[in-house]
Amino acid sequence: MATSTGNQRFVDEITREIIQPGVERLMESRYFTALRAGELTVRQLGGFAIQHYIAAL
């Protein structure tokens, strides 16, 4: 059981120190700010789609 607790603490630490700050920075980006405000243009959406497609290759 000690290993399971150690693993959970490791996962919690990774989530707190790496994942959460990354998500916060992403949600503060210009794209998501415009999306939440309802101001995202078709051009911005197209640019995001192209970047996402290229990154997935």
PyMOL Python script that loads the backbone (N, CA, C, O; Angstrom):
from pymol import cmd

cmd.read_pdbstr("""\
ATOM      1  N   MET A   1       0.802  -1.207   0.000  1.00  0.00           N
ATOM      2  CA  MET A   1       0.000   0.000   0.000  1.00  0.00           C
ATOM      3  C   MET A   1       0.843   1.269   0.000  1.00  0.00           C
ATOM      4  O   MET A   1       0.415   2.287  -0.542  1.00  0.00           O
ATOM      5  N   ALA A   2       2.016   1.231   0.587  1.00  0.00           N
ATOM      6  CA  ALA A   2       2.868   2.416   0.640  1.00  0.00           C
ATOM      7  C   ALA A   2       3.215   2.891  -0.757  1.00  0.00           C
ATOM      8  O   ALA A   2       3.304   4.094  -1.001  1.00  0.00           O
ATOM      9  N   THR A   3       3.411   1.955  -1.678  1.00  0.00           N
ATOM     10  CA  THR A   3       3.732   2.314  -3.058  1.00  0.00           C
ATOM     11  C   THR A   3       2.558   3.043  -3.695  1.00  0.00           C
ATOM     12  O   THR A   3       2.745   4.023  -4.416  1.00  0.00           O
ATOM     13  N   SER A   4       1.358   2.567  -3.432  1.00  0.00           N
ATOM     14  CA  SER A   4       0.171   3.212  -3.993  1.00  0.00           C
ATOM     15  C   SER A   4       0.045   4.649  -3.494  1.00  0.00           C
ATOM     16  O   SER A   4      -0.281   5.549  -4.268  1.00  0.00           O
ATOM     17  N   THR A   5       0.297   4.865  -2.222  1.00  0.00           N
ATOM     18  CA  THR A   5       0.239   6.210  -1.653  1.00  0.00           C
ATOM     19  C   THR A   5       1.330   7.092  -2.252  1.00  0.00           C
ATOM     20  O   THR A   5       1.097   8.258  -2.571  1.00  0.00           O
ATOM     21  N   GLY A   6       2.523   6.519  -2.399  1.00  0.00           N
ATOM     22  CA  GLY A   6       3.625   7.255  -3.013  1.00  0.00           C
ATOM     23  C   GLY A   6       3.315   7.633  -4.442  1.00  0.00           C
ATOM     24  O   GLY A   6       3.612   8.744  -4.879  1.00  0.00           O
ATOM     25  N   ASN A   7       2.715   6.702  -5.173  1.00  0.00           N
ATOM     26  CA  ASN A   7       2.344   6.983  -6.560  1.00  0.00           C
ATOM     27  C   ASN A   7       1.302   8.090  -6.633  1.00  0.00           C
ATOM     28  O   ASN A   7       1.386   8.969  -7.491  1.00  0.00           O
ATOM     29  N   GLN A   8       0.328   8.052  -5.742  1.00  0.00           N
ATOM     30  CA  GLN A   8      -0.722   9.070  -5.746  1.00  0.00           C
ATOM     31  C   GLN A   8      -0.141  10.437  -5.414  1.00  0.00           C
ATOM     32  O   GLN A   8      -0.529  11.436  -6.018  1.00  0.00           O
ATOM     33  N   ARG A   9       0.782  10.491  -4.465  1.00  0.00           N
ATOM     34  CA  ARG A   9       1.420  11.763  -4.134  1.00  0.00           C
ATOM     35  C   ARG A   9       2.208  12.299  -5.325  1.00  0.00           C
ATOM     36  O   ARG A   9       2.210  13.501  -5.589  1.00  0.00           O
ATOM     37  N   PHE A  10       2.884  11.386  -6.049  1.00  0.00           N
ATOM     38  CA  PHE A  10       3.636  11.785  -7.241  1.00  0.00           C
ATOM     39  C   PHE A  10       2.696  12.358  -8.294  1.00  0.00           C
ATOM     40  O   PHE A  10       2.974  13.408  -8.874  1.00  0.00           O
ATOM     41  N   VAL A  11       1.595  11.677  -8.540  1.00  0.00           N
ATOM     42  CA  VAL A  11       0.608  12.147  -9.522  1.00  0.00           C
ATOM     43  C   VAL A  11       0.035  13.492  -9.094  1.00  0.00           C
ATOM     44  O   VAL A  11      -0.113  14.396  -9.916  1.00  0.00           O
ATOM     45  N   ASP A  12      -0.286  13.626  -7.817  1.00  0.00           N
ATOM     46  CA  ASP A  12      -0.819  14.902  -7.309  1.00  0.00           C
ATOM     47  C   ASP A  12       0.192  16.033  -7.492  1.00  0.00           C
ATOM     48  O   ASP A  12      -0.178  17.150  -7.853  1.00  0.00           O
ATOM     49  N   GLU A  13       1.468  15.740  -7.243  1.00  0.00           N
ATOM     50  CA  GLU A  13       2.512  16.751  -7.388  1.00  0.00           C
ATOM     51  C   GLU A  13       2.678  17.170  -8.850  1.00  0.00           C
ATOM     52  O   GLU A  13       2.807  18.358  -9.145  1.00  0.00           O
ATOM     53  N   ILE A  14       2.674  16.203  -9.756  1.00  0.00           N
ATOM     54  CA  ILE A  14       2.781  16.506 -11.191  1.00  0.00           C
ATOM     55  C   ILE A  14       1.594  17.355 -11.634  1.00  0.00           C
ATOM     56  O   ILE A  14       1.752  18.333 -12.366  1.00  0.00           O
ATOM     57  N   THR A  15       0.415  16.971 -11.183  1.00  0.00           N
ATOM     58  CA  THR A  15      -0.794  17.724 -11.533  1.00  0.00           C
ATOM     59  C   THR A  15      -0.696  19.159 -11.032  1.00  0.00           C
ATOM     60  O   THR A  15      -0.997  20.095 -11.773  1.00  0.00           O
ATOM     61  N   ARG A  16      -0.278  19.340  -9.784  1.00  0.00           N
ATOM     62  CA  ARG A  16      -0.210  20.666  -9.168  1.00  0.00           C
ATOM     63  C   ARG A  16       0.892  21.538  -9.771  1.00  0.00           C
ATOM     64  O   ARG A  16       0.693  22.737  -9.970  1.00  0.00           O
ATOM     65  N   GLU A  17       2.052  20.945 -10.063  1.00  0.00           N
ATOM     66  CA  GLU A  17       3.203  21.744 -10.488  1.00  0.00           C
ATOM     67  C   GLU A  17       3.347  21.901 -12.002  1.00  0.00           C
ATOM     68  O   GLU A  17       3.966  22.859 -12.466  1.00  0.00           O
ATOM     69  N   ILE A  18       2.786  20.975 -12.771  1.00  0.00           N
ATOM     70  CA  ILE A  18       2.972  21.027 -14.223  1.00  0.00           C
ATOM     71  C   ILE A  18       1.652  21.210 -14.969  1.00  0.00           C
ATOM     72  O   ILE A  18       1.521  22.115 -15.793  1.00  0.00           O
ATOM     73  N   ILE A  19       0.691  20.363 -14.685  1.00  0.00           N
ATOM     74  CA  ILE A  19      -0.550  20.365 -15.473  1.00  0.00           C
ATOM     75  C   ILE A  19      -1.399  21.600 -15.192  1.00  0.00           C
ATOM     76  O   ILE A  19      -1.803  22.293 -16.126  1.00  0.00           O
ATOM     77  N   GLN A  20      -1.676  21.889 -13.917  1.00  0.00           N
ATOM     78  CA  GLN A  20      -2.534  23.035 -13.590  1.00  0.00           C
ATOM     79  C   GLN A  20      -1.969  24.363 -14.094  1.00  0.00           C
ATOM     80  O   GLN A  20      -2.718  25.140 -14.687  1.00  0.00           O
ATOM     81  N   PRO A  21      -0.667  24.664 -13.884  1.00  0.00           N
ATOM     82  CA  PRO A  21      -0.148  25.920 -14.431  1.00  0.00           C
ATOM     83  C   PRO A  21      -0.252  25.982 -15.962  1.00  0.00           C
ATOM     84  O   PRO A  21      -0.506  27.045 -16.528  1.00  0.00           O
ATOM     85  N   GLY A  22      -0.054  24.844 -16.621  1.00  0.00           N
ATOM     86  CA  GLY A  22      -0.180  24.817 -18.080  1.00  0.00           C
ATOM     87  C   GLY A  22      -1.596  25.102 -18.531  1.00  0.00           C
ATOM     88  O   GLY A  22      -1.814  25.853 -19.481  1.00  0.00           O
ATOM     89  N   VAL A  23      -2.555  24.505 -17.852  1.00  0.00           N
ATOM     90  CA  VAL A  23      -3.966  24.739 -18.184  1.00  0.00           C
ATOM     91  C   VAL A  23      -4.328  26.199 -17.947  1.00  0.00           C
ATOM     92  O   VAL A  23      -5.027  26.808 -18.758  1.00  0.00           O
ATOM     93  N   GLU A  24      -3.854  26.763 -16.837  1.00  0.00           N
ATOM     94  CA  GLU A  24      -4.144  28.172 -16.555  1.00  0.00           C
ATOM     95  C   GLU A  24      -3.557  29.088 -17.625  1.00  0.00           C
ATOM     96  O   GLU A  24      -4.220  30.028 -18.063  1.00  0.00           O
ATOM     97  N   ARG A  25      -2.314  28.824 -18.052  1.00  0.00           N
ATOM     98  CA  ARG A  25      -1.707  29.643 -19.109  1.00  0.00           C
ATOM     99  C   ARG A  25      -2.468  29.482 -20.421  1.00  0.00           C
ATOM    100  O   ARG A  25      -2.669  30.453 -21.150  1.00  0.00           O
ATOM    101  N   LEU A  26      -2.887  28.264 -20.719  1.00  0.00           N
ATOM    102  CA  LEU A  26      -3.634  28.023 -21.951  1.00  0.00           C
ATOM    103  C   LEU A  26      -4.958  28.777 -21.936  1.00  0.00           C
ATOM    104  O   LEU A  26      -5.328  29.402 -22.930  1.00  0.00           O
ATOM    105  N   MET A  27      -5.674  28.722 -20.815  1.00  0.00           N
ATOM    106  CA  MET A  27      -6.970  29.377 -20.736  1.00  0.00           C
ATOM    107  C   MET A  27      -6.853  30.903 -20.756  1.00  0.00           C
ATOM    108  O   MET A  27      -7.827  31.591 -21.059  1.00  0.00           O
ATOM    109  N   GLU A  28      -5.668  31.439 -20.434  1.00  0.00           N
ATOM    110  CA  GLU A  28      -5.446  32.884 -20.501  1.00  0.00           C
ATOM    111  C   GLU A  28      -4.967  33.331 -21.876  1.00  0.00           C
ATOM    112  O   GLU A  28      -4.772  34.525 -22.107  1.00  0.00           O
ATOM    113  N   SER A  29      -4.775  32.388 -22.785  1.00  0.00           N
ATOM    114  CA  SER A  29      -4.280  32.744 -24.117  1.00  0.00           C
ATOM    115  C   SER A  29      -5.327  33.559 -24.877  1.00  0.00           C
ATOM    116  O   SER A  29      -6.513  33.546 -24.550  1.00  0.00           O
ATOM    117  N   ARG A  30      -4.856  34.256 -25.884  1.00  0.00           N
ATOM    118  CA  ARG A  30      -5.726  35.130 -26.679  1.00  0.00           C
ATOM    119  C   ARG A  30      -6.877  34.339 -27.312  1.00  0.00           C
ATOM    120  O   ARG A  30      -8.005  34.830 -27.372  1.00  0.00           O
ATOM    121  N   TYR A  31      -6.598  33.115 -27.784  1.00  0.00           N
ATOM    122  CA  TYR A  31      -7.624  32.290 -28.429  1.00  0.00           C
ATOM    123  C   TYR A  31      -8.779  32.003 -27.460  1.00  0.00           C
ATOM    124  O   TYR A  31      -9.941  32.254 -27.779  1.00  0.00           O
ATOM    125  N   PHE A  32      -8.448  31.475 -26.278  1.00  0.00           N
ATOM    126  CA  PHE A  32      -9.506  31.104 -25.343  1.00  0.00           C
ATOM    127  C   PHE A  32     -10.181  32.320 -24.722  1.00  0.00           C
ATOM    128  O   PHE A  32     -11.358  32.256 -24.369  1.00  0.00           O
ATOM    129  N   THR A  33      -9.458  33.418 -24.585  1.00  0.00           N
ATOM    130  CA  THR A  33     -10.069  34.655 -24.095  1.00  0.00           C
ATOM    131  C   THR A  33     -11.125  35.129 -25.095  1.00  0.00           C
ATOM    132  O   THR A  33     -12.235  35.486 -24.701  1.00  0.00           O
ATOM    133  N   ALA A  34     -10.785  35.134 -26.378  1.00  0.00           N
ATOM    134  CA  ALA A  34     -11.740  35.543 -27.419  1.00  0.00           C
ATOM    135  C   ALA A  34     -12.901  34.558 -27.507  1.00  0.00           C
ATOM    136  O   ALA A  34     -14.045  34.966 -27.707  1.00  0.00           O
ATOM    137  N   LEU A  35     -12.619  33.272 -27.361  1.00  0.00           N
ATOM    138  CA  LEU A  35     -13.671  32.248 -27.419  1.00  0.00           C
ATOM    139  C   LEU A  35     -14.683  32.467 -26.292  1.00  0.00           C
ATOM    140  O   LEU A  35     -15.891  32.456 -26.531  1.00  0.00           O
ATOM    141  N   ARG A  36     -14.195  32.666 -25.070  1.00  0.00           N
ATOM    142  CA  ARG A  36     -15.100  32.885 -23.932  1.00  0.00           C
ATOM    143  C   ARG A  36     -15.904  34.170 -24.079  1.00  0.00           C
ATOM    144  O   ARG A  36     -17.057  34.240 -23.654  1.00  0.00           O
ATOM    145  N   ALA A  37     -15.294  35.182 -24.681  1.00  0.00           N
ATOM    146  CA  ALA A  37     -15.980  36.473 -24.846  1.00  0.00           C
ATOM    147  C   ALA A  37     -16.936  36.471 -26.034  1.00  0.00           C
ATOM    148  O   ALA A  37     -17.675  37.434 -26.234  1.00  0.00           O
ATOM    149  N   GLY A  38     -16.928  35.395 -26.826  1.00  0.00           N
ATOM    150  CA  GLY A  38     -17.786  35.331 -28.005  1.00  0.00           C
ATOM    151  C   GLY A  38     -17.269  36.187 -29.142  1.00  0.00           C
ATOM    152  O   GLY A  38     -18.039  36.595 -30.012  1.00  0.00           O
ATOM    153  N   GLU A  39     -15.961  36.467 -29.147  1.00  0.00           N
ATOM    154  CA  GLU A  39     -15.362  37.352 -30.150  1.00  0.00           C
ATOM    155  C   GLU A  39     -14.402  36.615 -31.088  1.00  0.00           C
ATOM    156  O   GLU A  39     -13.630  37.257 -31.800  1.00  0.00           O
ATOM    157  N   LEU A  40     -14.437  35.309 -31.100  1.00  0.00           N
ATOM    158  CA  LEU A  40     -13.535  34.532 -31.948  1.00  0.00           C
ATOM    159  C   LEU A  40     -13.982  34.640 -33.406  1.00  0.00           C
ATOM    160  O   LEU A  40     -15.134  34.357 -33.734  1.00  0.00           O
ATOM    161  N   THR A  41     -13.064  35.049 -34.272  1.00  0.00           N
ATOM    162  CA  THR A  41     -13.408  35.198 -35.684  1.00  0.00           C
ATOM    163  C   THR A  41     -13.227  33.865 -36.406  1.00  0.00           C
ATOM    164  O   THR A  41     -12.564  32.957 -35.906  1.00  0.00           O
ATOM    165  N   VAL A  42     -13.821  33.766 -37.577  1.00  0.00           N
ATOM    166  CA  VAL A  42     -13.674  32.570 -38.401  1.00  0.00           C
ATOM    167  C   VAL A  42     -12.205  32.389 -38.782  1.00  0.00           C
ATOM    168  O   VAL A  42     -11.714  31.262 -38.849  1.00  0.00           O
ATOM    169  N   ARG A  43     -11.512  33.486 -39.027  1.00  0.00           N
ATOM    170  CA  ARG A  43     -10.092  33.409 -39.383  1.00  0.00           C
ATOM    171  C   ARG A  43      -9.270  32.829 -38.226  1.00  0.00           C
ATOM    172  O   ARG A  43      -8.404  31.982 -38.444  1.00  0.00           O
ATOM    173  N   GLN A  44      -9.541  33.284 -37.000  1.00  0.00           N
ATOM    174  CA  GLN A  44      -8.829  32.751 -35.833  1.00  0.00           C
ATOM    175  C   GLN A  44      -9.124  31.267 -35.641  1.00  0.00           C
ATOM    176  O   GLN A  44      -8.224  30.482 -35.344  1.00  0.00           O
ATOM    177  N   LEU A  45     -10.372  30.893 -35.809  1.00  0.00           N
ATOM    178  CA  LEU A  45     -10.743  29.489 -35.675  1.00  0.00           C
ATOM    179  C   LEU A  45     -10.050  28.639 -36.732  1.00  0.00           C
ATOM    180  O   LEU A  45      -9.581  27.538 -36.443  1.00  0.00           O
ATOM    181  N   GLY A  46      -9.988  29.151 -37.950  1.00  0.00           N
ATOM    182  CA  GLY A  46      -9.282  28.438 -39.023  1.00  0.00           C
ATOM    183  C   GLY A  46      -7.803  28.298 -38.727  1.00  0.00           C
ATOM    184  O   GLY A  46      -7.225  27.236 -38.959  1.00  0.00           O
ATOM    185  N   GLY A  47      -7.181  29.350 -38.220  1.00  0.00           N
ATOM    186  CA  GLY A  47      -5.768  29.286 -37.861  1.00  0.00           C
ATOM    187  C   GLY A  47      -5.518  28.263 -36.770  1.00  0.00           C
ATOM    188  O   GLY A  47      -4.539  27.519 -36.829  1.00  0.00           O
ATOM    189  N   PHE A  48      -6.390  28.218 -35.777  1.00  0.00           N
ATOM    190  CA  PHE A  48      -6.262  27.233 -34.715  1.00  0.00           C
ATOM    191  C   PHE A  48      -6.403  25.824 -35.271  1.00  0.00           C
ATOM    192  O   PHE A  48      -5.647  24.928 -34.896  1.00  0.00           O
ATOM    193  N   ALA A  49      -7.360  25.627 -36.154  1.00  0.00           N
ATOM    194  CA  ALA A  49      -7.580  24.310 -36.746  1.00  0.00           C
ATOM    195  C   ALA A  49      -6.356  23.846 -37.530  1.00  0.00           C
ATOM    196  O   ALA A  49      -5.971  22.680 -37.450  1.00  0.00           O
ATOM    197  N   ILE A  50      -5.751  24.746 -38.279  1.00  0.00           N
ATOM    198  CA  ILE A  50      -4.548  24.396 -39.058  1.00  0.00           C
ATOM    199  C   ILE A  50      -3.404  24.048 -38.106  1.00  0.00           C
ATOM    200  O   ILE A  50      -2.722  23.044 -38.313  1.00  0.00           O
ATOM    201  N   GLN A  51      -3.182  24.850 -37.078  1.00  0.00           N
ATOM    202  CA  GLN A  51      -2.113  24.562 -36.110  1.00  0.00           C
ATOM    203  C   GLN A  51      -2.345  23.216 -35.431  1.00  0.00           C
ATOM    204  O   GLN A  51      -1.405  22.443 -35.247  1.00  0.00           O
ATOM    205  N   HIS A  52      -3.581  22.936 -35.063  1.00  0.00           N
ATOM    206  CA  HIS A  52      -3.910  21.670 -34.417  1.00  0.00           C
ATOM    207  C   HIS A  52      -3.646  20.497 -35.364  1.00  0.00           C
ATOM    208  O   HIS A  52      -3.100  19.472 -34.954  1.00  0.00           O
ATOM    209  N   TYR A  53      -4.032  20.652 -36.614  1.00  0.00           N
ATOM    210  CA  TYR A  53      -3.824  19.600 -37.608  1.00  0.00           C
ATOM    211  C   TYR A  53      -2.336  19.337 -37.804  1.00  0.00           C
ATOM    212  O   TYR A  53      -1.913  18.181 -37.834  1.00  0.00           O
ATOM    213  N   ILE A  54      -1.541  20.390 -37.938  1.00  0.00           N
ATOM    214  CA  ILE A  54      -0.096  20.239 -38.159  1.00  0.00           C
ATOM    215  C   ILE A  54       0.555  19.592 -36.934  1.00  0.00           C
ATOM    216  O   ILE A  54       1.429  18.738 -37.082  1.00  0.00           O
ATOM    217  N   ALA A  55       0.147  19.983 -35.745  1.00  0.00           N
ATOM    218  CA  ALA A  55       0.722  19.427 -34.522  1.00  0.00           C
ATOM    219  C   ALA A  55       0.367  17.945 -34.356  1.00  0.00           C
ATOM    220  O   ALA A  55       1.102  17.194 -33.715  1.00  0.00           O
ATOM    221  N   ALA A  56      -0.751  17.537 -34.929  1.00  0.00           N
ATOM    222  CA  ALA A  56      -1.194  16.139 -34.784  1.00  0.00           C
ATOM    223  C   ALA A  56      -0.508  15.214 -35.775  1.00  0.00           C
ATOM    224  O   ALA A  56      -0.648  13.995 -35.677  1.00  0.00           O
ATOM    225  N   LEU A  57       0.232  15.769 -36.729  1.00  0.00           N
ATOM    226  CA  LEU A  57       0.899  14.912 -37.721  1.00  0.00           C
ATOM    227  C   LEU A  57       2.042  14.146 -37.140  1.00  0.00           C
ATOM    228  O   LEU A  57       2.699  13.385 -37.850  1.00  0.00           O
TER     229      LEU A  57
END
""", "prot")
cmd.dss("prot")
cmd.show_as("cartoon", "prot")
cmd.util.cbc("prot")
cmd.orient("prot")
